[in-house]
Amino acid sequence: MGNFLNGLLMNAGVIGGADGPTAVFVAGEGDLFHALTLLWQGMTGIFVVMIVISLIVYLLSKITSPKKGEGEE
């Protein structure tokens, strides 16, 4: 846990304009491998959630769609 906290101790700066901050940059001796590990885990999580939501929407549309022959009189 201590190594993780040491990786968070970096210099952060904000570049701003008259309307407020517009960009944040971080410089320092961070652990690049740890950052890349968090990046791929986060992106994988996002894609998994998108796939799950797509499957739920697909299944609900199949379940709730009117059957052929129904409603036609």
N, C-alpha and C positions, 0 to 999 in steps of 0.2 A: 504493500500500500504506500510505503514511503517513496518508492521509486516513481509511482504514478503521480504523487503530489509534487515531486521534484520536477517532473515533466510539465506540470501546469504552471510552474513559476517562470514565466517568460515575460518579456517586455511587450506590452500591448499599446498601440497608439490609435488615435482616431483622426482621420482627415475630414474636416468639415467645412461647410460653406456657411453662408449667412442664414440659411434655413435649417441648419442642424447638421448632425454627422451624416456623411455620405459614404464613408468606407472605414472599415476597421482592418488593421493589419497587425500581424503578430511576428515578432522577431525574437530569436533567442536560441538557446541550445535545447530544443525540444527533441523528443524521441520520434524520429520520422517513421520508423517501423511501426511504432504503437499507433501513430496517427493514421497510417495506411490500413492497419488492421481494423481500426474503428470505422474507417471509410468503407471498406468492403462489407463489413458486417451491417452497417447502416443501409447501404444500397441493396444488399440482399434482402434485408427486412422489408424495405419499401417495395421491392418487386414481389415478394411473397404476399404481402398484404394486397397489392394490386391484383394479383392472380386470384386470391381468395374472394375479393369483392367482385371480380368479373364472373367467377363461377357462381356466386350467390345470385347475382343479377340474372345470369343466363338461366339458372334453375327456376328462379321465381317467375321469369317470363314464360318458361315452358309450362309451369304449373298453373299460372293464372290466365293464360291465353285461352280464348274461346275455342272450343272444339269445332271441327268441321261439321256442318249440318245443324249446329245449334244456332238459334237466333234467326235462321232463315225460314221464313214461312210464306 
